[in-house]
Amino acid sequence: METISTPELQNWMGSIEQSLNEVCSITTEGKLNSEQKLRVSNLCRKVGHNVAQLAVQYQSLKQKAVQTHYYLQALNEKQDLTEKLATEIKTVIKESCTKPISESTSFADMVKKGSNSFVRPVQHSAVAIYPSDNSKTSDETRNLVQKIVCPEEMKLKVRGVRKVRNGGVIISTETKDDLEKLKQTVQHANSGLTVDEPQKRKPRIIIIGVPSSMAESEVYSCIFEQNMVDKVPSMTRDTFLSSIKLSHKSGRRDSDHHNLILEVSAVIRKALITQDRVFINWTSCPVRDFTLVTRCYNCQQYGHAAKSCKNTAPVCGHCSEEGHSIKECTKKNDSPKCATCLRFKNQVTIKPEISIARLG
């Protein structure tokens, strides 16, 4: 409920005072008849109603005051973090500018050190191809495209082909010219295939500690009313609901709270991540970007799944030795070791029970 203005509060108080004065006037007239008793009863009800309205508005103001306190607290934390980072950046820049270059550093030393500079990934062109028949699989679509398109004859540089939902495939090429050739060939083949732009996945966020008793619609309503209305006033409820979707839930099933992983639009993601917390009814929940790192349980490395692993022999997830799985491990009483760390052969123990590598 929105808070009312000061003049309206004054009108309510005036109405209460007037009603009470009338009650006093009636009671001083002497013995009350039936009509007077009815008037007294109605006036008292009116006073009670106005007092109830004041109580409701007080609760509304109190809730907004609590929310404002959380907003200010989050802003203060971000300001402190920003100042700390700014100080560290200035220190690093100053040290880098004043640090002399060692004349004894060799080319081999520089190669061993490696480069820490950020390299922006190259954006390759891509197209999505779907069958008109929904019963077709992605493998069938890929085989049909490969019959229609001959990269050798058309001099195409194909970066890769991957399967997507609804029986489709996404083909990426080296250049936009290659992509246009591919599109025209598929469209003119009359093969029942449709060409479309690949749909980018929406950002995903995780809201931590949402009460399990709340329905999905209740959570969405609270996110909109308590978080989005002030941040993005131009966004309507319908626009908001069409821009948010539940991906999945995480956490213990028997817990009073769980985590919600949501697919949202860029506008909603920015608004919620910026304030660092999401206010849902009487709960303040941390919110973060949801990033899922793919891990291979065959070689225990990251960046790919077991089904696409090139290692022929399995690597144990406990002792990190090659040749057996974690179920067959005979060293489960020993401290676990990280397979990724062993690969770099530069060990350092940061916890008594886990040995990991010093990277960088």
C-alpha positions, 0 to 999 in steps of 0.5 A: 500500500502506498503511503498517504499524504500529510493533508489526508492524515490531517483530514482523518484526524479532523474527522475523528475529532468531529465525531468525538465532539458530536458524541459528547454533544449528544451525551450532554443532552440528557436521556438518550432516545433510540435515534440518539443511541443509533447516532452514537453507535454509528459515530463510534464505528466511524472513529474505529474505522479511521483509527484502523486506517491509521494503523494500516498506514503506520505498518506501511510506513514502518515496512518502507523504513525497514527497506530504506535501512537495508538499501542504505546499508547495501549502498554503504557496503558498496561505497566502502568496497569501491574506496578500497578497490580504488586505493588498491588500484592506485597502489598497483599503478604506482608500483608498476610505474616506479618498478625498474625493469630488470636487465637480467630478465631473459626471454626464457624467463618471460616465456615461463612467466606467461602473459596475464593480459586479457584477451577478448574472445573472437565473436564468430558468425552463427546461424540456427537451422531447424526442421519444419517437422518437429519429430526430426532430431538434431542428428537428422537435421545435421545430416540433411544440412551436410548433404545440401552444403559442401564446404569444399566446393563453396570454400566455406570456413566452418568453425563448428556445428552443435545441437540445440533443442527442437531438432535444430543445429547451430552452425558457426562460420569464420566470417559473415560472408561464409554465413550468408553463403550458407544461409542462401544455400539452405533457403534455396534448397527447399528441404523443409529447413528454416533458417533463424538467428540463434537465440542468446540465453538470458542471464541467470541469477540465483536468489539465496534463502527464499522461504519454501512456503511461498508460491512461485507467483508470490515470489514474483509479486514480491520481487516486482513490488518490493524491488523493481517498482522503484528501480525501473518505474517504467516497467509494467507488471506484465512486462516483468512477468514475461521477462522472468522464468524459473530455471530450477531450484537448489537446496535441501528438500526438507529445509524451510528455505531454498535457492531459486535460479531464475532466467531474467532479462538484462534489465531485471538482472542489472536492477537486482544485482546492483542492490546486492539483495532481493527483498521478498516479503519479510526476508532479505535474500542475497542475489548473485549471478549464476555461473555453472562450471562444467566438470568432467568426471572422467579426467577430473578437469574443467571445461568439458563433460565426460561424454566429450572427454578425450582421455581413454583412462579414468582419473580418480576423483579422490587420489587423482591417480590415473587408471581407476575411478573413485569407486575403485579407489583404495586410498580413501583414508588418505587426504584427497588431492586435486587432479587439476593441481597435480597436473601443474606439478606445483603443489602447496597445501592451503588446508590440512586435508586438501593439497592444491596447486599454486596457480599463476 
